Amino acid sequence: MTRVAGIDCGTNSIRLLVADCDPATGELVELDRRMTIVRLGQGVDKTGRLAPEALERTFAACREYAAVIKELGAERIRFVATSASRDAENREDFVRGVLDILGVEPEVISGDQEAEFSFTGATKELTGTAHLERPFLVVDIGGGSTEFVVGEEHVEAARSVDVGCVRMTERHLVVDGEVTDPPTAEQIAAMHADIEAALDLAAETVPLERARTLVGLAGSVTTVAAIALDLPEYRSERIHHSRISYEQVREISGRMLTATHAERSAIPVMHPGRVDVIGAGALVLLAIMERTGAAEVVVSEHDILDGIAWSVA
């Protein structure tokens, strides 16, 4: 076993996994897994720069994670940064801050690399599951981008497109600095058109119609699953590998896009950082299911973070 730490810094959240990994057996023993909403991508779509307050929120989380990594004695660390820091003009400020705190330089990976890590993390446990048909289509709905990957045991095709729950919310649902509460039909239609255009782009590279099992990753998907399961609190063990039907996703998407901020906040499993972006995230998932004809989505709590850990091991 090798004790490793993987950090995934996305547009909306930063996450840490410390685990003991055995590449020979495929065993991963989780020691600590945590997530902090930092909204690193705040305003990036509009300004092209990482906001100072977003950087400071992210660095505060890095300091917390550095203490956990030191306490657990991880031998190796890999820090992967995704969509927001790819897009920002001042990404060097981000790189220097992370290096000072954690002693490793963040790797600003491409969308294709991001997709490969996501696929490995999500499917390593599923490849031996006889009742799930292959190929898998893994979709990782992030804050700034969504990754599509088709494969059986290995990646066959991948594409990253610029639709995510934060990007869609900021682009279509924010007026005068405030999220419309609830969104108008016109706003939702414009957002849906953007998502459909992105799916057209993804389909140019990834044969979406070949997939036999849809696997959904990241906070928008797991939150939809938690709502569908009617959980009184977020329970990872119930959500991981749950199977949520198209009808459930359609109902929840409609409810999130017509609810007020207060109504969404009152949902027991809703993380405060997802209240304003869950409608957009649920709509992305719904559009993917409609495009592919998927009757259900298999929800995975294991995703790019697990793929990063495996790559270190």
N, C-alpha and C positions, 0 to 999 in steps of 0.2 A: 504493500500500500504506500502511496505517496500522498502526503497532505498538501493540498493546494488551495489557493484562494482565487476565485474568479470574480471580477467586477464588471457589470454591464451598465454603462451610463448612456441612457437614452434621452429622448426629447422631454419626456414627462417624469421619468423616475430613474433612480440609481439603485442598483441591487447588488448584494454580496452573497456569494456562496463559498463557504469553507467546507471542504469535504476530503475524505480519504478515498482515493481512486486506485483501482487495480485494472490497468488496461488488459492484462492477460485474461481475466475472468469477466470483465465488463461490469464489475461491482463498484458502485459508488455509494459510500456511506456519508450521509449529510450530517455535518456537525453544527453548522449555523447558516441560516438563510434569512435574509432580511431585505426589506425594500423601504425606500424613503422617496416620497414625492418631492422633487426639487424644481420641476418645471424649467429645466435648463433651456429649453427651446422658446421660452417666453419672448414673443415679439420677433423671433428670428426671421419668420416668413416675410415680415413687413420691413424690418430694418437691416437684415443681413448681418447683425451683430448679436453676440451674447450679452444680455443685460448685466450690469454690475451686481444687482441684487440676486439674479439667477446664479451667477458664478459663486457668490458667497454662500447661498443655500447649498450648492453642490459641494463646495469645499468643507462646509460644516459636516455634511454627511461623510465625506472622505476621512475627516479626522476621527469620527466615531468608528468607521470601518477599520482604520489603521489600528485602533486600540484592540478591536476584536481579533484581528489577524495576529497581532503580537501575542495576545493572551493564549490563542489556540496553537500558536507555533507553526503556522503554514510555512512550508519550505520554499514554495514558489508562488508568485503572484502574476496574474495577467489582467490588465485593465483595458477593456475594449470600449470605445466610444462610437456612437452611432449617429443618426441623422443630423441632429442639431449642430454638433461640432464639426461635421463635414461641411455644413453650409455656411458657417460663420466666418466673417472677415478677421475677427480677433481671436481665432482659435488658439493662437500661441499663448495668450493669457491663461487659457484653460489648461494647456499642456504644462506650462511652468508651475501652476498652482498644484496640480496633481502630483507632479514630480517632487515638489518640495514636501508634500504631506506623506506620500506613500512610498517614495523612492523608486517608483517605476514610471515610465513614460506611457501615457495613454496611446493606444493604437487606434487611430482613426481609420476604421476598416471600410472597405467598399460595401455596397449593398449586396454584391454576390457573396462576399465572405460572410457577411451577417447572416445571409440565408443559409449558408452551409452549416454554420454553427447552430442555428435554430433547428435545422433538420436533424442533425446528430443528437442534440439534446432531447428533442421531442420523440424520436423514433427508436432510440437505442433499446428501450424497454418493449417497444411494440412489434419489432421485427419477428419475434418468436410467437406472436399472438395469432393462433390459427384462425380465429373467427373474424379477424379484420382483413378485408380484401385489400390487395395491393394493386397498383401503386398508391402511395400516400400523396395527398396534397397538403403540405404544411403551410399554414398562413399565420404570420406573426404580425398582428395589428398593433403597431407602436404608436407613439405620439406624433412623429413626423412622417413616417413611412410605413408601408406594409410590404413584407417579403412573401413571395410565393415560391414554393419549392416542390417539385414533383420528383419522386424517386421510389424505389423499392427498399433496398438496403443502403444504397448510395444515391447521392444527388444526380439526377439526370438533366434537370433544367431548373434555372432559378432566375428570378427577376425582382428587383426592388422598385417600387413606384411611390411617388410622393403624395400618398394619402395616409393620414393618421388621425387619431382622435383630436389631438391638439391643433394640428394644421387645419383640419376641416372646420373645427369650431372657430378658430381665429379668423379664417378666411370668409366664412359664411354666416356665422351666428353672432358676431360681435358688432355692435353699433355704438359709436361714441364711447368706446372703452368698456362697455358692459355687454355681457351675454344676454341676448333676448330671452325673456322669461314668460312663457315658453316661446320657442321659435315659431315664425310664421310659416305658412304652407309654401310661400315663395322661397324662403330661405332653405327649407328642407329640399325643395325641388332643385335648387341650384347646387346644393351639396351633393345630392344624388347624381346629378349630371356629371359632376367632377369625378365622383367615384366610378361611374360607368366608363368614363374616358380612361381612367387609370386601369380599369380591368381590361379594356381593349389593348392598352400598352402591354400589360402583363401577358395577355394571350398571344402576343406576337412571338414571345420567347418560350413560354411555359404552356404545354398542352393541357390546359385546365380540364378539358373534357375526358382525358384519359384516366383521371383520378377515380379511385373506387372508395377511398376513405378520406374524409376531410378531417384534418387535425388542426385545432385552433389553439393559439398561444397568446400570452400576454394579458394585461390587466383588463382590457375591454371584454375579452372573451371569458375570462374567469369570473368577472363581475356579473356578466349576463348569466353564466352558469349558476352562480350563487343565488341570484334572484329566482331563476327557474326552479332550483331545488328548494326554495323558500327557507333558506337557512336563517336561524336567529342570530348567527354570528359567522364570520368568515372561517370556514374549516377546510383547510387545504386537502386533507385526506378524503373528504367527501367530493370535492371538486375534481381532483386529479383522476383522469380517465372516466369522468362522467360523460354521458351521451345526451346531448340536448337536441331536441327535434327542431325542424324548420318552423313548425307552427309556434313553438315556444319562443324562438328567436324573433319571429315576426311580431308576436304579441308584445314582447318586452321592448323591442325597438320602437314600436308605435307608442307604448306607454311612456318611455323615456323622453321621446320627442314632443309629447304633449303635456308632460308634467311640469310643474313649476320647480324652481330651485329648492324650495322648502319641502315639496313632496319627494323629490329625489333624495334630499338629505335625510329624510325620515326613514329611508329603507335601511334596515339593520346592518346589512353587509356592505353598504356603500362607503368606500373610503372618501374622506372629505376632499382629497385631491382629484377625485374622479367625478364629482357631482356635476360639474359643468361640461365635461367632455364625454360622458357615457353615452349620450344620445348619438353623437357622431360615430363613436366606436361601434355601437350596436348596429347602426345603419350600414357601416362598412361590412360587418359580418353578414348581415342580411343580404346585401347585394352580392357578396361572394357565393352564398348558398343558392341564390336565385340563378346566378350565372352558370354555376356548375350542376345545378339540379340535385344538390346534396340533400338527402332526407334528414340528416343529422350531422352534428359536429362532435367529434371526440375531443374533449377538453384536456389539455396537458398543462400541468404545473411545471413540467420540465421543458426547458426551452433553450434559448441562446446562452443563458447563464451556465447550464449544465454542459452545453457544447464547449464553452470557453474552458470550463474545468477539465474536461476530457482532453482538450488540446494542450493544456499545461502538463497533464499527467503523461 
